[in-house]
Amino acid sequence: LTLARLLGRHRDAASLRSAVRARTGRGLTGLAHLVTAVHRLDDVVVPARTRAALRTLVAWQDTTATVRDRWGLAAVFGKSPSTIALFRGPSGTGKTMAAGAIAAELDLPLFRVNLAGLVSKYIGETEKNLDLLFDAAEEADVVLFFDEADAVFGRRSEVHDAHDRYANLETAYLLQRLEDYGGVAILASNLHQNIDDAFVRRFDLVVDFPAPDAPGRQAIWERLRAGSAPIDPAVDLGLLAERFELTGGEIRNCCLAAAHAAAAAQRPIGMADLMRAVGRELAKSGRPVRRAAFGEHYAALREPGP
């Protein structure tokens, strides 16, 4: 009856697929948040090695049935049905964007899991919450994305009291449910050195997201031209990429801040807008704002403006 109603309301395949997924994902409400994926892998600016690893993650989903079932290697090697990947690297290097791109390539919805909201101080409640999460995810067929995984999979310390012992049991239970999950689970970490090596060995893929080099930064800056925003011809994105060691997330912030400033002034985005945005981004993270790097735009950094 429900499917008949959906078919009556949604005539095209894309609209019907979206409606079905929205309904099946209701079980994840309060446990995870739907992330709207608007990028594909070709949009993610990462080193070739990282891109190859991401494509491997996608390709594995096409060969899983052959390797696990037809060839019987799951039984031979004791491989669980899940595919668990760890994305590790500094904040702003594209881990969340890549997770969305993976989901888009697989034509599956992406749900970000709030682990802090699942962990309970009451004994047994965390396990119940995890059971609800993974049961709902299995039913809906989604990609699960766990951000800041180091907070849960950190290096285990000695057990001094019942709290420490129970925390270790919770982590072990989470890992077991991850391995039993019949889909793709992606964990992200900014502090990968804090993740226990014993956990890392049980992940299928570890994908590194390093801070971009100058050519990578320029490729990200150039995305400013992908839209229809007016840009002053004097803007030198190559200079910005060469002088300022920013992550992709920081460059995104700078582009948007400069665009807002230009739109407020009803003029094209200029070099001064971008320089001012860079200066604010550096100051925000406590990094020095040096006159030599900003040149003629240094004085304008101290002027009030949008």
C-alpha positions in Angstrom: 0.0 0.0 0.0 2.8 2.4 0.9 4.7 1.6 -2.3 1.5 2.2 -4.3 1.1 5.6 -2.8 4.7 6.5 -3.5 4.3 5.4 -7.1 1.2 7.6 -7.4 3.0 10.6 -6.1 6.4 10.2 -7.8 6.3 9.6 -11.5 10.0 9.7 -12.4 12.6 7.2 -11.1 14.9 9.8 -9.4 12.0 11.3 -7.4 10.7 7.8 -6.5 14.2 6.6 -5.4 14.6 9.7 -3.2 11.2 9.2 -1.6 11.8 5.5 -0.8 15.2 6.3 0.8 13.7 9.0 2.9 11.1 6.6 4.2 13.5 3.7 4.8 15.9 6.1 6.5 13.4 7.1 9.2 14.7 4.4 11.5 18.0 6.3 11.7 16.3 9.5 13.0 18.0 10.6 16.2 20.9 8.1 15.6 22.5 9.6 12.5 22.0 12.6 10.2 21.5 12.4 6.5 24.3 14.2 4.6 23.4 15.6 1.2 26.2 14.5 -1.2 26.6 16.9 -4.1 30.1 15.9 -5.3 31.6 13.0 -7.2 35.1 11.6 -6.9 36.4 13.7 -9.7 35.4 16.8 -7.7 37.6 15.8 -4.7 41.1 17.5 -5.0 43.5 14.9 -3.4 46.8 13.3 -4.4 46.8 10.6 -6.9 47.5 7.9 -4.3 44.5 9.0 -2.2 42.2 9.1 -5.3 43.3 5.6 -6.3 42.4 4.3 -2.8 39.0 6.0 -3.0 38.3 4.3 -6.3 39.4 1.0 -4.8 36.8 1.4 -2.1 34.1 1.9 -4.7 35.4 -0.9 -6.9 35.3 -3.4 -4.0 31.6 -3.1 -3.8 31.3 -4.5 -7.3 33.5 -7.5 -6.6 32.4 -8.3 -3.1 29.9 -11.0 -4.1 32.4 -12.7 -6.3 35.3 -12.7 -3.8 33.2 -13.5 -0.7 30.6 -15.9 -2.0 31.4 -17.3 -5.5 35.1 -17.8 -4.6 34.4 -18.7 -1.0 37.2 -16.5 0.4 35.1 -15.0 3.2 35.0 -18.4 4.8 38.7 -19.1 4.1 39.9 -15.9 5.7 37.1 -15.3 8.1 36.2 -12.0 6.4 33.1 -10.1 7.8 30.5 -8.8 5.4 31.4 -5.1 6.0 33.8 -2.8 4.2 35.4 -0.5 6.8 37.6 2.3 5.7 39.6 4.8 7.8 40.0 8.3 6.4 42.9 10.0 8.2 44.4 13.4 7.9 44.2 17.0 9.2 40.9 18.9 9.4 39.8 20.4 6.2 41.5 18.0 3.8 38.4 16.6 2.2 37.5 13.5 4.3 33.8 14.4 4.7 33.6 15.5 1.0 35.2 12.2 0.0 32.8 10.2 2.1 29.9 11.9 0.3 31.5 11.3 -3.1 31.9 7.6 -2.2 28.2 7.4 -1.3 27.3 9.2 -4.5 29.4 6.8 -6.6 27.6 3.9 -5.0 24.2 5.6 -5.4 23.6 5.2 -1.7 22.6 7.8 1.0 25.3 8.9 3.5 24.4 9.1 7.2 26.8 10.8 9.6 26.8 9.1 13.0 27.0 11.2 16.2 28.9 8.8 18.5 28.7 11.2 21.4 24.9 11.0 21.2 25.0 7.2 21.2 27.3 6.7 24.2 25.4 6.5 27.5 26.6 6.6 31.1 24.1 3.9 31.9 25.4 0.3 31.6 24.0 -1.4 28.6 22.3 1.6 27.0 25.2 2.3 24.6 25.0 -1.3 23.2 21.2 -0.9 22.7 21.7 2.4 20.8 24.4 0.8 18.6 22.0 -2.1 17.9 19.3 0.3 16.9 21.7 2.2 14.6 23.1 -0.8 12.8 19.7 -2.6 12.5 18.2 0.6 10.9 21.2 1.0 8.6 21.0 -2.6 7.4 17.4 -2.1 6.6 17.9 1.2 4.8 21.1 0.2 2.9 23.2 3.3 3.6 26.8 4.3 4.0 27.7 5.1 7.6 30.2 7.9 8.3 31.7 8.2 11.8 33.6 11.5 12.3 36.3 12.0 14.9 36.7 8.2 15.3 39.9 8.7 17.4 37.6 9.7 20.3 36.3 6.1 20.4 39.1 4.1 18.9 41.8 5.8 20.9 44.8 4.0 22.4 43.6 1.9 25.2 45.0 2.6 28.6 45.3 0.3 31.6 42.1 -0.6 33.4 42.0 1.2 36.8 38.3 1.0 37.6 34.9 -0.3 36.3 34.5 2.8 34.1 37.7 2.0 32.2 36.7 -1.6 31.8 33.2 -0.7 30.6 34.6 1.9 28.1 36.8 -0.8 26.6 33.8 -3.2 26.3 31.8 -0.5 24.5 34.6 0.1 22.0 34.9 -3.7 21.4 31.2 -3.9 20.9 31.2 -1.0 18.4 34.0 -2.7 16.4 32.1 -6.0 16.4 29.0 -4.3 15.1 31.0 -2.5 12.4 32.4 -5.8 11.2 29.0 -7.4 11.1 27.5 -4.6 9.2 26.7 -5.7 5.7 27.6 -2.4 4.1 30.2 0.4 3.9 31.3 2.2 7.0 33.8 5.1 6.9 35.6 6.4 9.9 37.4 9.8 9.9 40.1 10.9 12.2 42.1 14.2 12.5 44.4 12.6 15.0 45.2 9.2 13.5 48.3 8.8 15.6 45.9 8.4 18.6 44.1 5.4 17.1 45.1 2.1 18.6 47.1 0.0 16.1 45.1 -3.1 17.1 42.0 -1.4 15.7 43.6 -0.1 12.5 44.7 -3.6 11.6 41.0 -4.6 11.5 40.0 -2.0 9.0 39.9 -2.9 5.3 41.3 0.3 3.9 43.3 3.2 5.4 43.2 6.3 3.2 45.5 9.2 3.9 44.4 12.8 3.3 47.5 15.0 3.5 47.4 18.8 3.5 47.5 19.9 -0.2 50.7 21.1 -1.9 50.8 24.2 -4.0 49.4 22.6 -7.2 46.6 21.0 -5.1 45.8 24.3 -3.4 45.6 26.1 -6.7 43.2 23.4 -8.0 41.0 24.1 -5.0 41.3 27.9 -5.4 40.3 27.5 -9.1 37.0 26.1 -8.0 36.0 29.7 -7.3 35.7 30.1 -11.1 33.4 27.1 -11.4 30.3 29.1 -10.5 29.0 32.3 -12.1 30.4 34.7 -9.6 32.1 37.8 -11.2 35.8 37.8 -10.6 38.2 40.7 -11.1 40.7 39.9 -13.9 43.5 41.0 -11.6 42.8 38.1 -9.2 45.9 35.8 -9.0 44.8 32.5 -7.6 48.2 31.0 -8.3 49.8 33.5 -6.0 47.4 32.7 -3.2 48.1 29.0 -3.6 51.9 29.5 -3.6 52.0 31.9 -0.6 49.5 30.5 1.8 49.5 26.9 3.1 45.8 26.4 3.6 43.7 23.2 3.6 40.8 22.7 1.3 38.4 23.6 4.0 40.2 26.8 4.8 40.3 27.8 1.1 36.6 27.2 0.8 36.0 29.5 3.8 38.1 32.2 2.2 36.3 32.0 -1.2 32.9 32.2 0.5 34.0 35.1 2.8 35.4 37.0 -0.2 32.3 36.4 -2.2 30.1 37.7 0.6 32.2 40.9 0.8 32.1 41.5 -2.9 28.3 40.8 -3.1 27.7 43.3 -0.2 29.7 45.9 -2.1 28.0 45.0 -5.4 31.2 44.4 -7.3 33.3 41.5 -8.6 35.4 39.5 -6.2 38.8 41.2 -6.0 42.2 40.3 -4.7 41.7 42.5 -1.7 38.6 40.5 -0.7 40.5 37.3 -1.0 43.6 38.6 0.9 41.4 39.9 3.7 39.6 36.5 3.9 43.0 34.7 4.0 44.2 37.0 6.8 41.1 36.3 8.9 41.4 32.5 8.3 45.1 32.6 9.4 44.2 34.6 12.5 41.3 32.3 13.3 43.7 29.4 13.7 46.4 31.4 15.5 48.9 31.5 12.7 51.0 34.6 12.0 49.8 37.2 9.4 53.1 38.5 7.9 53.5 41.7 5.9 55.8 40.0 3.4 53.1 37.5 2.4 50.3 40.0 1.9 52.4 42.8 0.3 50.3 45.8 -0.7 47.2 44.3 0.9 48.7 44.1 4.4 47.4 47.5 5.5 43.9 46.7 4.4 43.8 43.7 6.7 43.5 46.1 9.7 40.7 48.1 8.1 37.1 47.3 9.1 35.1 45.6 6.5 32.7 42.8 5.8 
